[in-house]
Amino acid sequence: MSRRSAARAKWAHAAPIFAALGDETRLALVGRLGDGGPLSITRLSEGASVTRQAITKHLEVLAEAGLVKGERTGLERLWTVDGTRLEEARRCLDEISRQWDSALERLKEFVER
């Protein structure tokens, strides 16, 4: 396996997380759920510039990526953030940050020589 293939495989599990979070509306939904706890689509669509149907579709994308969970309570579904996948994304970003720090340190040492 080439170095590039190995790197690609290493990050493949996290790609759906970042793809789902790459949309402004979905990122805002995760933020609202993180701040407000379990919320219904009705509550999530209050003040939104998109329809309830659009919110539902965005939540489905987030759920497919494992970022949110919906649980039926009576007549409505309450949505919550699944912190496990967000933690996975954080670990990926931390590793990338360490790699950049290391690369910058090597560059600094090279320039100073």
Backbone bond lengths (Angstrom), bond angles and torsions (degrees), N, CA, C in turn:
res aa  C-N    CA-C-N  psi(-1)  N-CA   C-N-CA  omega(-1)  CA-C   N-CA-C  phi
1 M - - - 1.456 - - 1.530 108.02 -
2 S 1.331 116.26 130.82 1.452 120.31 179.98 1.524 110.00 -70.61
3 R 1.307 114.43 164.66 1.468 119.77 -179.98 1.535 110.66 -62.28
4 R 1.333 115.43 -40.68 1.468 119.94 179.28 1.527 110.89 -64.82
5 S 1.340 117.22 -41.81 1.469 121.04 178.97 1.517 110.96 -64.56
6 A 1.314 116.15 -39.73 1.464 120.32 178.75 1.521 110.70 -64.13
7 A 1.322 116.43 -42.79 1.468 120.16 179.12 1.520 110.55 -64.60
8 R 1.326 116.04 -41.74 1.471 120.23 179.85 1.526 110.41 -63.11
9 A 1.322 117.22 -43.57 1.466 121.44 179.37 1.526 110.93 -64.33
10 K 1.318 116.20 -36.58 1.466 121.28 -178.72 1.528 111.37 -60.88
11 W 1.333 117.19 -36.02 1.459 121.28 -175.41 1.526 112.89 -100.14
12 A 1.318 118.15 -4.55 1.465 121.33 -174.76 1.530 112.47 -58.58
13 H 1.319 117.25 -37.49 1.469 119.92 -178.49 1.522 112.49 -65.77
14 A 1.328 117.61 -25.07 1.460 121.00 -177.39 1.522 112.52 -93.08
15 A 1.317 118.40 -14.90 1.466 121.42 -175.85 1.533 112.89 -56.07
16 P 1.344 119.96 -43.11 1.473 118.65 179.26 1.532 113.18 -62.21
17 I 1.320 116.72 -30.61 1.471 120.02 178.36 1.522 109.47 -64.10
18 F 1.333 115.37 -51.37 1.456 119.53 -176.79 1.525 111.54 -69.89
19 A 1.319 117.61 -32.50 1.467 120.50 176.01 1.529 109.93 -63.23
20 A 1.322 116.39 -44.10 1.464 120.20 179.77 1.524 111.33 -66.33
21 L 1.317 117.03 -39.27 1.463 120.95 -178.80 1.524 112.62 -78.87
22 G 1.328 117.09 -8.98 1.455 121.17 -178.27 1.520 114.46 -73.18
23 D 1.298 116.88 -7.54 1.459 121.25 177.43 1.528 109.25 -97.70
24 E 1.320 116.25 132.21 1.463 121.98 -176.32 1.534 112.67 -57.73
25 T 1.328 116.95 -42.69 1.469 120.58 -179.15 1.522 110.38 -65.98
26 R 1.324 117.12 -44.37 1.475 119.82 -179.59 1.522 111.04 -65.68
27 L 1.314 116.94 -40.22 1.465 119.92 177.93 1.527 110.24 -61.93
28 A 1.328 116.53 -41.58 1.470 120.39 177.74 1.524 111.17 -64.23
29 L 1.334 117.45 -38.98 1.466 120.24 177.72 1.527 111.49 -61.98
30 V 1.322 116.56 -44.17 1.468 119.59 178.07 1.522 109.90 -62.08
31 G 1.324 116.52 -40.83 1.462 120.19 177.10 1.519 112.42 -60.93
32 R 1.330 116.46 -45.11 1.474 119.77 178.93 1.513 111.33 -63.80
33 L 1.330 116.59 -42.28 1.465 119.41 -179.92 1.528 110.56 -67.11
34 G 1.311 116.92 -34.77 1.460 120.43 178.38 1.517 112.49 -67.52
35 D 1.339 116.05 -33.96 1.466 120.71 -179.92 1.517 112.74 -84.54
36 G 1.349 116.59 -35.21 1.450 119.16 -169.17 1.506 116.69 -107.84
37 G 1.325 117.63 2.69 1.449 118.74 -179.11 1.517 111.78 71.99
38 P 1.325 117.73 -160.67 1.462 120.62 -178.09 1.526 111.42 -60.81
39 L 1.334 115.33 128.48 1.464 120.47 179.85 1.519 109.79 -135.55
40 S 1.320 115.53 147.52 1.463 121.33 176.61 1.529 108.89 -84.88
41 I 1.325 115.49 166.76 1.461 120.01 176.36 1.522 109.87 -61.76
42 T 1.322 116.62 -36.30 1.467 120.14 177.91 1.521 110.24 -58.12
43 R 1.322 116.29 -48.61 1.477 120.63 179.15 1.513 111.63 -66.09
44 L 1.331 116.80 -39.89 1.466 120.14 -179.02 1.517 112.04 -67.78
45 S 1.330 117.62 -27.85 1.458 119.97 -177.76 1.531 112.37 -87.76
46 E 1.336 117.83 -7.88 1.471 120.20 177.90 1.523 109.16 -63.72
47 G 1.323 115.41 125.10 1.454 120.90 178.35 1.521 114.43 75.86
48 A 1.322 117.84 1.12 1.463 121.14 -179.83 1.520 109.77 -79.96
49 S 1.319 115.16 153.01 1.465 119.90 179.51 1.533 111.79 -90.78
50 V 1.335 116.06 7.26 1.467 120.87 178.79 1.530 109.00 -123.86
51 T 1.317 115.90 163.81 1.464 121.32 -177.11 1.526 111.62 -74.85
52 R 1.324 114.33 166.89 1.470 119.48 175.18 1.519 110.73 -61.83
53 Q 1.327 116.57 -36.55 1.461 120.29 178.80 1.533 110.53 -63.45
54 A 1.328 116.59 -39.50 1.466 120.47 177.80 1.527 110.14 -66.27
55 I 1.317 117.06 -41.21 1.474 121.03 177.50 1.523 108.92 -59.59
56 T 1.329 116.61 -43.86 1.466 120.99 179.49 1.522 110.73 -59.60
57 K 1.312 117.61 -45.08 1.470 120.97 179.46 1.528 111.28 -63.86
58 H 1.314 116.89 -40.92 1.464 120.40 178.05 1.534 110.80 -64.35
59 L 1.316 116.64 -40.60 1.468 120.02 177.83 1.526 111.09 -64.11
60 E 1.317 117.00 -36.88 1.470 120.44 177.84 1.527 110.95 -64.10
61 V 1.330 117.75 -40.12 1.464 121.12 176.96 1.537 109.72 -63.59
62 L 1.324 116.33 -44.40 1.468 120.45 178.98 1.527 110.94 -63.49
63 A 1.330 116.60 -38.47 1.466 120.62 178.99 1.524 110.76 -66.77
64 E 1.334 117.29 -40.42 1.470 120.80 177.98 1.527 111.05 -61.44
65 A 1.326 116.65 -33.18 1.460 121.11 178.38 1.529 111.47 -81.80
66 G 1.341 116.56 -4.54 1.460 120.79 178.60 1.516 114.08 80.55
67 L 1.327 116.99 17.50 1.469 120.64 -176.80 1.521 113.89 -90.30
68 V 1.322 117.04 -25.89 1.463 120.88 178.77 1.524 109.15 -135.84
69 K 1.317 114.49 160.62 1.465 121.13 175.95 1.519 108.00 -131.49
70 G 1.327 115.06 141.65 1.457 120.52 175.03 1.509 109.50 -113.25
71 E 1.313 115.75 133.34 1.464 120.49 179.54 1.524 108.86 -127.94
72 R 1.327 115.14 125.91 1.457 120.07 -179.03 1.520 109.51 -70.74
73 T 1.346 113.93 128.46 1.457 122.10 176.45 1.522 106.64 -131.89
74 G 1.317 116.03 104.12 1.458 119.39 -176.45 1.514 110.45 65.90
75 L 1.320 116.59 -125.66 1.457 121.38 -177.86 1.527 113.25 -88.80
76 E 1.306 117.88 -9.36 1.455 119.25 -177.31 1.523 111.92 -122.09
77 R 1.291 114.91 167.16 1.458 121.83 178.00 1.517 107.42 -110.24
78 L 1.320 116.24 129.58 1.455 121.23 176.94 1.516 109.00 -100.62
79 W 1.325 115.29 133.99 1.456 121.95 -176.55 1.516 110.84 -107.95
80 T 1.332 115.27 139.28 1.462 121.94 177.77 1.527 109.10 -134.61
81 V 1.315 115.24 159.66 1.465 121.26 175.49 1.519 108.56 -80.59
82 D 1.327 115.93 139.89 1.467 121.09 172.34 1.521 106.70 -99.91
83 G 1.310 115.91 103.09 1.459 122.04 -174.73 1.514 115.04 -64.64
84 T 1.314 117.88 -18.41 1.467 120.77 -177.87 1.521 111.04 -61.15
85 R 1.320 117.03 -48.56 1.468 120.37 -178.56 1.527 111.22 -71.52
86 L 1.333 117.41 -33.85 1.459 119.30 176.16 1.525 110.52 -65.66
87 E 1.303 116.68 -37.57 1.467 120.72 176.55 1.524 109.99 -64.17
88 E 1.309 116.80 -38.89 1.463 121.29 177.22 1.535 110.18 -61.76
89 A 1.325 116.57 -42.84 1.469 120.71 177.64 1.519 110.44 -63.21
90 R 1.322 117.04 -41.52 1.468 120.87 178.86 1.517 110.90 -61.49
91 R 1.343 116.67 -42.88 1.472 120.15 179.01 1.529 110.89 -61.94
92 C 1.317 116.87 -40.55 1.469 120.87 177.94 1.527 110.27 -62.16
93 L 1.327 116.22 -47.01 1.459 119.77 -179.76 1.528 111.19 -64.76
94 D 1.333 117.32 -37.24 1.465 120.38 176.62 1.525 111.13 -62.27
95 E 1.326 116.33 -41.53 1.456 119.97 179.72 1.526 111.19 -66.40
96 I 1.310 116.46 -42.78 1.461 120.23 177.19 1.527 109.93 -61.58
97 S 1.313 116.97 -40.83 1.461 121.38 178.16 1.530 111.07 -61.53
98 R 1.330 116.58 -42.74 1.473 120.10 178.14 1.527 110.28 -63.51
99 Q 1.325 117.20 -39.76 1.460 120.72 178.43 1.524 110.93 -62.15
100 W 1.320 117.17 -43.69 1.458 121.06 178.49 1.523 110.35 -64.59
101 D 1.329 117.22 -43.81 1.465 120.11 178.01 1.520 110.88 -58.03
102 S 1.327 116.05 -43.01 1.459 121.09 179.02 1.531 110.83 -64.14
103 A 1.329 117.02 -44.40 1.465 120.80 179.48 1.525 111.04 -63.36
104 L 1.319 116.84 -41.12 1.464 120.15 178.73 1.531 111.42 -66.67
105 E 1.313 115.89 -37.16 1.470 119.61 177.64 1.529 110.61 -64.93
106 R 1.333 116.91 -42.48 1.470 120.15 176.98 1.522 111.19 -62.89
107 L 1.324 116.99 -41.16 1.455 121.28 177.88 1.521 110.68 -62.50
108 K 1.312 116.41 -43.97 1.476 121.35 178.86 1.522 110.61 -59.81
109 E 1.325 116.08 -46.36 1.476 120.18 179.10 1.528 110.78 -62.19
110 F 1.323 116.94 -39.95 1.469 120.82 179.16 1.521 110.66 -63.65
111 V 1.334 116.64 -45.82 1.465 121.38 -177.79 1.525 110.78 -65.73
112 E 1.322 117.38 -37.73 1.462 121.87 -177.84 1.528 112.77 -74.29
113 R 1.320 118.37 -16.82 1.473 120.40 178.82 1.468 111.55 -75.45
